[in-house]
Amino acid sequence: MEITPELEDTLTKIFMPHAHEQKDRVSRENKRFVHYTSAEAAKHILINKQIWLRNASAMNDFMEVQHGFQCLKKAWDGEVGSEFKAALNNISPSLSDDLVKRFDSWFHYIKFETYLLCVSEHEANEDKHGRLSMWRGYGATSSVAFVMNTPVFFGRASLAAISSPVAYLSDSDFEKQFKILVEKIKEGTPFLKSIDRNLVLSSAFQSLRLASVCTKHPGFSEEKEWRVIYCPKLSASPYIEQAYESLHGAPQIIHKIPLKAIPEANYQGAEIAALIDRIIIGPSQYPMVLYQAFVELLTNAGVADAATKVITSDIPIRT
């Protein structure tokens, strides 16, 4: 069965209602994303025209990834989980059993071999200074924020990486969202019965997978995080390079997404000139030194008006 954009959109509305709603909002409000990182990492992104995806289990918020699995298990074992299984089985007998088998068979890879790029929604009032909590959390002492245009995140590229919003949910909040999912499945049952069973199964699997890796504790909600998610064991891309790098003295596997157009994969808008709206230099003892360096780096990356795209944050540094 051919998966047309219309079919994909309908399945997303049913099985990932929160993500669909947030993507619509971001597009409607012309939001931009921002990636906070060290100046050293930012330099390599611009020189190599690549951005890294790191293993979720090696990131500083790994316990928040665990939070999603715990919320899913609690909901699955409760009343709303029973309703979810019944709704699936109403579409096709034993569909919930097949979903359990598929999820269990991939659980190890989802938990330990998922690679992430974390970005945040960027607000217009942060254009001149960025977000102080993000500088503190991700930038160390020499920090940079890439403010990015969003079309590439929502395109239909065949790159095997998925962009999804993080949902900041307690156990009870998660159950409410799970209930919404159940109602969407019930409403869509006539349609779901009319399409290929394996497509329904795959959509339900993706729903649980993203719920697992994109749910965080509500205490982190001010981060407004989105994630680019890649699991090569599940679906590998020939365009995403695997490499071995040492980070903080720990050698590890990382994956590199190219920041260039790949027409044959329908991957557009990732070129540095199209992607970067601005670069904000974070609080630093040497802001002008970093400013000059990143103007040159942007220019060398093909950005004609680089000097107008680099801003030094006006947040005063504490020594």
PyMOL commands that set and color helices and strands:
alter all, ss='L'
color gray80, all
select helices_A, chain A and resi 5-15+17-28+39-48+56-58+62-76+79-91+95-112+124-126+132-138+151-154+171-187+189-194+197-213+218-223+263-265+272-275+287-300+306-308
alter helices_A, ss='H'
color red, helices_A
select strands_A, chain A and resi 32-38+50-55+115-122+143-148+162-165+167-168+215-216+225-230+241-247+250-258+276-281+310-312
alter strands_A, ss='S'
color yellow, strands_A
deselect
rebuild
show_as cartoon
